[in-house]
Amino acid sequence: MTFEEYRKYDALGLAELVRKKEITAAELVELAIIRAESVNPTINAIIHPLYDMAREMAEKASPESLFAGIPFLVKDLGLEVAGAPRSSGCRGYSDYVSKDDSYITRRFRQAGLSFLGKTNTPEFGLTPFTEPQLFGPTRNPWDIGYTAGGSSGGSAAAVAAGITPLATASDGGGSIRIPASCCGLFGLKPSRGRVSLGPQQGEGWSGAVMENCVSRSVRDSAALLDAIRGPEPGDPFILQAPEKPYLEVINEPPGKLRIGMSTAHTLGQEVEAECILAVEKAAKLLEALGHHVELAPLPYRREDLTETFLTMACGEAAADIEKLSEYLGRPARPGDVERSTWAMVMLGRSFSAKDYAFHRQKWNDISRRLGAFHQQYDLLLTPTVSKAPFRIGALQPTASEQRLLKIVAGLNLEGVLKARVGPLAEKIFSYIPYTALSNITGQPSMSVPLHWTEAGLPVGVMFAAPVAREDVLFRLAAQLEKAQPWMGKVPEV
């Protein structure tokens, strides 16, 4: 098999070839390794190669397992793979090696996946772009001068470049959907409680984080979620199992859906014309498919991000530093992490328990607001992000902001930081005015690759459904994929 032939198949397609004995899993792993060695020096998607592990797993994988030993990549954040590094983009964890698997990792093994490597992520997954100082930026295969998104940018870039047909991604504020949009992939964030984060975690970011994947085909994402969904002992959130496997659901028509659409910006800022165009084109396609689409008031508010979500994110960053301190056996210092991370840590430490609890209670207000929205509409359609992929470095702190962060960290000027955090936070939230709200509410949400700019950069559109209704999203995604196929669109890198 040539690389060009390999790239034509999704994960389930490759697994079927293994079952038919047209190729072996070991041969597929070698093809993936050759591709990784060829393209990874350019895009910097894989930071911890696990080639020998993948070879061993492929030899042992049953051809009758769901994925039959095909090559696979794991994001270097959250999930533990026994015997593999897990640095979380942080120099403080540069020598950390996982002792045990996460529950999801065990399910990956049972599904027959072969772990080819760990993929790049920003420090602690804190930014919607993947440019950690420890490993350097991941580059978008569609144009290497541009971002692959984040925090699952390494996974998305690797899949888009054809190294593996799918890879893990996690999402606490949009980190599955943002890189899916940037790299022309499908990405679905499951409902809170759909998969277990144990045993190392009970909940991530107060319940905002969920794990799944980025993939080229809808059916691969459906199959992987089928493989990893379901509770484990001690989980804090448990959802009723779906009536039937998602891999079956995608073969069913979605029916006529009532879809509320908005391109308004949560912070009142501008949304780029390409992102608006992507939504407008999606709306026309949806109407042609028989759905009802109408403009609806955006159910998100500015303070949902700039106060409620920000307080949680900074508090969790501060908690991450406490965990790092435990690992290091000493108090973590500013030099152990990036300056912008330390600024979030300082801000998180400046909040009181009352502040955190107050804003955590606000999650209920937001969830009730979205619950009311879905009494009228089956789905909410928005841009995934407010801009097409931007140049690498564009959202990094400027030189003057870096100097400020250095001074603030050195002198512990929390008061100064609080006064200046608004502009710094808005710089990030201006790019992601939609994604984080589904993390607060626990709703499932997906980014679908339906638009490319004239410059050839992908721009996704996003759908959010009521809690536990991944089935609605998968049915619609499969219909959109059939109506406007995207798997044949691949970057030339």
C-alpha positions, 0 to 999 in steps of 0.5 A, a space after each residue: 500500500 502506498 501513502 496515497 492509498 493509505 490516506 484514502 481510508 478512514 480508521 474503520 476502512 483500514 480495519 476492514 482491510 486488515 480483517 480481509 487480510 489485504 494488509 496487516 496492522 503491522 504494515 499500517 503502523 510502518 506506513 504511519 511511521 514513515 509518514 510521521 518521519 516525513 511530515 512531523 519535522 514540518 508540522 511538529 504534531 508528535 512530541 513523544 514518538 512511541 513507535 516500538 509500542 505501536 509495533 508491539 500493539 499491532 502485532 498483538 491486536 485482534 483483527 476482529 477488534 473494532 479498529 484491528 490494530 490501526 495506528 492511533 495518536 494520544 494527546 499529551 494531556 490528561 490521559 495516561 498511557 502506562 510507560 509513556 511520557 505525559 508532559 502536558 506541555 509543561 517543563 515541570 513535567 518534562 521527565 514524567 512517565 505514566 505508571 498506569 493507564 486511564 480507563 479510556 486508555 484501557 478501552 482504546 486497547 480493547 478496541 484494538 488501537 496501536 499507540 503511535 505517539 503523543 501529540 503536542 498541546 499548549 501548557 495544561 491545555 490553557 490556550 486555543 492554539 498550540 504553541 508551548 515553549 517546551 516543544 514549540 508550535 504545531 503548524 497547520 498542514 493546510 498552511 504551515 505559517 498558520 495555527 492548527 488550533 488548540 488545545 488538541 492542535 497536535 492531534 488535529 494537525 497529525 490527522 489532517 496531514 495523514 499520519 493517522 486517521 484519528 487521534 484523541 482530543 479533549 475539550 474543556 473550552 473548545 479544544 476538540 472543536 477549535 482544532 477540528 475547525 482549523 484543520 478541516 476535520 470533524 470533532 464532537 465534544 460529548 455530553 458531561 458524563 458520557 465518558 469516564 476521566 478516571 481513575 486519575 480524575 473524577 472531573 476535569 475543570 469542574 466538569 467542563 472537560 470531556 474526551 473524544 477525538 478528531 477524525 476525518 470521517 463522522 463514522 470514526 468519531 461515532 465508533 470511537 465514542 461507542 468504544 469509550 463511552 460508559 461509566 466507571 466505578 466512582 464517576 461523579 457524572 453518569 448519563 443513561 446509555 444511548 438507545 443504540 450505538 452511535 455507529 448505527 445512529 449515523 445510518 438513520 435520517 435526522 428528520 426535520 430539525 428546527 435550528 436556531 442560527 446566530 453569528 453574533 459575537 458573545 463579547 460584541 466584537 466582530 466575526 470575520 466574514 469567512 466565518 459568517 459565510 461558513 454559517 450562511 452556506 451551512 444554513 442554505 445546505 440545511 434548508 436544502 436538506 429539509 431542515 428549518 433554519 432561522 435567526 435566533 438571539 444568541 443565548 450567550 452573554 459576555 459575562 459568561 466568558 469574562 467572569 464565570 468561565 475565566 474564574 473557573 479556568 484560573 482557579 483550575 490553573 492554580 490547582 494544576 500548580 499545586 499538583 505540579 508542586 506535589 510531583 516536584 516535591 517542592 513549591 512550583 516556581 514561576 520558572 517551572 511554567 510559562 509566564 502567561 500560565 503563571 499569570 493565570 495561576 496568580 489570578 486564580 490564587 487571588 480569587 476567594 473560595 466565595 468567588 469560585 463558588 459564586 461563579 460556579 453557581 452561575 453555571 446553573 443560570 447558563 444551563 437553564 438559559 440554554 435549556 429554554 433555548 432548546 425548548 424552541 430549537 433542536 440545535 444551535 448553529 454558530 461559527 466554531 470560532 470567530 476567525 479563520 486560522 491565524 498566523 502562529 504567534 498572533 494571540 501570544 502576549 506582545 513584548 510589552 505584555 510579556 514585560 508586564 507579566 514578568 514584572 507582575 510575577 516577580 513582584 507578586 503584584 496581583 492587584 496590577 494583574 487583576 486590573 490588566 487581565 481584562 484585555 489579556 482575557 478578551 484577546 483569547 475570548 475574542 477568538 473563541 466566543 462560542 465554544 466554552 459555553 457548551 463546556 459550562 452547560 455540559 451539552 454535546 457540540 460538534 464542529 463540521 468542516 463545510 467551508 474553506 477560504 479562498 486561501 485554502 484554509 478550513 473554517 468549521 461551523 458548530 452545532 450544539 444539542 441538548 444534554 445527552 443528545 449526541 445522537 441528534 448531532 451524529 445523524 445530522 453530521 452523517 447527512 451533511 457529510 453525505 451531502 457535501 463530502 470533505 474526506 477528499 479534501 486533503 492538504 498537500 504538506 
